[in-house]
Amino acid sequence: MRRQLMPALLMTVCLTVLTGILYPLAVWSASSVLFSHKASGSLIKVGGKVVGSSLLGQNFHDPKYFWPRPSAAGSDGYDGLSSGGTNLGPSNPKLIDAVKERVAAYRAANGLGPDTPVPVDAVTSSASGLDPQISVANARLQAKRVAAARGLPAGDVLALVGAHTQTRSLGILGEDGVNVLALNLALDRSGRS
């Protein structure tokens, strides 16, 4: 029995050191050297203070800011410790009612007519509940409200949307999007609030 137990124990210790210590250390070291900003969480600082991460969505309620995609992460949404979607299927009455309410609220907040199509990302949460981006269509529909709340010309706000549009990864993966935190910080830097 000792002949079987010792090799098994030795193999367990070796694999624990290799996969639990050496491999993570190598990956962390390589990422810290090659992608230092991303490896440290892609944190965004304003005046030396961390205000968020470009990789995680956060909530904005004020009409002078662009609003992110709804979140189902945590009881109030946007909780990084409770990342996840609602897991409600497309025929679930709770989801259908929630989307109808969000569509009505979105149209009212942005001064849209009853027949104006509302982008899906404006009224449904994502799988993570922490998406940092919204679609370009969503941002364009919110631009009028943001411009009015800030006393800016709508064209200036739309220009900021264009300047902060991130194109598809590798030109083919995903869709163009706008990072909400980066866009809202650019609005704050524009000098009018």
PLY file of the C-alpha trace (Angstrom):
ply
format ascii 1.0
element vertex 193
property float x
property float y
property float z
element edge 192
property int vertex1
property int vertex2
end_header
0.00 0.00 0.00
2.91 2.34 0.74
4.20 1.75 -2.80
0.93 3.14 -4.18
0.34 5.89 -1.63
3.77 7.58 -1.87
3.73 8.11 -5.68
0.14 9.39 -5.49
1.02 11.81 -2.71
4.17 12.96 -4.49
2.21 13.49 -7.73
-0.45 15.49 -5.87
2.19 17.78 -4.34
3.99 18.22 -7.69
0.80 19.04 -9.60
-0.37 21.39 -6.86
2.89 23.33 -7.04
2.92 23.29 -10.84
-0.72 24.19 -11.53
-1.51 26.08 -8.33
1.63 28.18 -7.93
4.08 28.13 -10.85
1.59 28.36 -13.73
-0.48 31.21 -12.21
2.74 33.04 -11.32
4.01 32.70 -14.90
0.71 33.94 -16.37
0.54 36.85 -13.93
4.17 37.81 -14.66
3.70 37.68 -18.42
0.47 39.67 -18.30
1.99 42.27 -15.98
4.82 42.84 -18.44
2.91 42.59 -21.72
-0.50 44.00 -20.74
0.11 45.96 -17.54
-2.99 48.18 -17.78
-5.32 45.25 -18.45
-3.66 42.98 -15.89
-4.28 45.55 -13.17
-8.02 45.71 -13.92
-8.14 48.42 -16.60
-8.82 50.95 -13.86
-9.74 54.49 -14.84
-8.49 57.29 -12.61
-9.63 60.89 -12.46
-7.54 63.24 -10.35
-5.62 60.28 -8.92
-8.82 58.59 -7.71
-10.14 55.35 -9.22
-13.62 55.97 -10.63
-14.17 52.59 -12.27
-12.90 50.05 -14.74
-13.26 50.17 -18.49
-14.22 46.48 -18.31
-17.13 46.74 -15.84
-20.38 48.59 -16.22
-21.72 50.82 -13.50
-25.04 52.51 -13.03
-25.82 56.09 -14.00
-29.30 57.53 -13.26
-28.75 61.25 -13.86
-30.25 62.46 -17.19
-27.01 64.32 -17.98
-25.22 60.98 -18.34
-25.57 58.12 -20.77
-27.25 55.15 -19.16
-25.78 51.65 -19.37
-27.43 48.39 -20.21
-29.77 47.16 -17.42
-28.13 44.83 -14.92
-29.44 41.79 -13.06
-26.23 41.39 -11.05
-27.16 41.64 -7.38
-30.28 43.07 -5.80
-29.61 46.61 -7.08
-27.66 45.62 -10.20
-24.04 46.23 -11.16
-22.72 44.15 -8.25
-19.42 42.58 -9.33
-19.70 39.95 -6.61
-23.05 38.77 -7.99
-22.31 38.85 -11.69
-24.90 36.99 -13.70
-28.02 37.26 -15.77
-31.62 36.67 -14.81
-31.82 33.24 -16.46
-35.38 34.08 -17.52
-36.30 32.62 -20.89
-37.76 34.73 -23.72
-41.29 33.45 -23.02
-41.13 34.07 -19.26
-43.93 36.49 -18.24
-41.65 38.27 -15.72
-39.10 39.03 -18.46
-41.78 40.11 -20.93
-43.35 42.48 -18.37
-39.95 43.88 -17.32
-38.96 44.55 -20.94
-42.30 46.27 -21.66
-41.80 48.51 -18.61
-38.22 49.30 -19.62
-39.26 50.12 -23.20
-41.93 52.56 -21.95
-39.51 54.17 -19.48
-36.75 54.43 -22.11
-39.06 56.08 -24.62
-40.38 58.52 -22.00
-36.91 59.45 -20.69
-35.48 60.01 -24.16
-38.52 61.74 -25.70
-39.16 59.00 -28.24
-42.44 58.29 -30.00
-44.46 55.14 -29.32
-43.34 53.56 -32.61
-39.63 54.35 -32.31
-37.67 51.09 -32.18
-35.73 50.69 -28.94
-32.38 48.85 -29.08
-32.43 45.48 -27.35
-29.45 46.36 -25.16
-31.38 49.31 -23.71
-34.05 47.08 -22.19
-32.48 43.67 -21.51
-29.66 42.73 -19.17
-26.63 40.83 -20.34
-25.39 37.44 -19.21
-22.86 39.06 -16.86
-24.96 42.04 -15.83
-21.82 44.15 -15.98
-21.41 45.10 -19.65
-19.38 48.31 -19.93
-20.67 49.09 -23.42
-23.93 49.98 -25.08
-24.73 49.80 -28.77
-24.11 52.81 -30.98
-27.86 52.98 -31.68
-28.58 53.10 -27.94
-26.05 55.90 -27.44
-27.42 57.89 -30.38
-30.97 57.69 -29.01
-29.80 58.93 -25.59
-27.74 61.81 -27.05
-30.68 64.22 -27.32
-31.58 63.78 -23.62
-27.96 64.16 -22.51
-27.45 67.24 -24.69
-30.58 68.91 -23.31
-29.67 68.10 -19.69
-26.18 69.56 -20.16
-27.13 72.53 -22.35
-24.94 71.26 -25.18
-25.69 71.12 -28.89
-26.85 67.62 -29.86
-24.20 67.57 -32.59
-21.42 67.97 -30.00
-22.76 65.06 -27.96
-23.11 62.90 -31.09
-19.52 63.77 -32.00
-18.42 62.49 -28.58
-20.40 59.29 -29.18
-18.56 58.86 -32.48
-15.19 59.55 -30.88
-15.82 56.93 -28.20
-17.20 54.22 -30.47
-15.13 51.07 -30.27
-15.15 48.96 -33.41
-15.46 45.20 -33.63
-12.56 43.15 -32.34
-10.37 42.06 -35.26
-12.91 43.74 -37.52
-15.33 40.80 -37.37
-16.04 39.83 -33.74
-19.01 41.37 -31.96
-20.59 44.70 -32.74
-19.45 48.30 -32.50
-20.09 49.68 -29.03
-19.64 52.71 -26.82
-17.99 52.45 -23.39
-20.44 54.27 -21.10
-17.94 55.26 -18.39
-15.42 56.64 -20.90
-18.14 58.59 -22.70
-19.55 60.03 -19.47
-16.07 61.07 -18.31
-15.52 62.78 -21.67
-18.79 64.66 -21.16
-17.60 65.81 -17.72
-14.32 66.99 -19.26
-16.24 68.98 -21.88
-16.83 71.57 -19.17
-20.61 71.75 -19.16
-22.76 69.89 -16.73
0 1
1 2
2 3
3 4
4 5
5 6
6 7
7 8
8 9
9 10
10 11
11 12
12 13
13 14
14 15
15 16
16 17
17 18
18 19
19 20
20 21
21 22
22 23
23 24
24 25
25 26
26 27
27 28
28 29
29 30
30 31
31 32
32 33
33 34
34 35
35 36
36 37
37 38
38 39
39 40
40 41
41 42
42 43
43 44
44 45
45 46
46 47
47 48
48 49
49 50
50 51
51 52
52 53
53 54
54 55
55 56
56 57
57 58
58 59
59 60
60 61
61 62
62 63
63 64
64 65
65 66
66 67
67 68
68 69
69 70
70 71
71 72
72 73
73 74
74 75
75 76
76 77
77 78
78 79
79 80
80 81
81 82
82 83
83 84
84 85
85 86
86 87
87 88
88 89
89 90
90 91
91 92
92 93
93 94
94 95
95 96
96 97
97 98
98 99
99 100
100 101
101 102
102 103
103 104
104 105
105 106
106 107
107 108
108 109
109 110
110 111
111 112
112 113
113 114
114 115
115 116
116 117
117 118
118 119
119 120
120 121
121 122
122 123
123 124
124 125
125 126
126 127
127 128
128 129
129 130
130 131
131 132
132 133
133 134
134 135
135 136
136 137
137 138
138 139
139 140
140 141
141 142
142 143
143 144
144 145
145 146
146 147
147 148
148 149
149 150
150 151
151 152
152 153
153 154
154 155
155 156
156 157
157 158
158 159
159 160
160 161
161 162
162 163
163 164
164 165
165 166
166 167
167 168
168 169
169 170
170 171
171 172
172 173
173 174
174 175
175 176
176 177
177 178
178 179
179 180
180 181
181 182
182 183
183 184
184 185
185 186
186 187
187 188
188 189
189 190
190 191
191 192
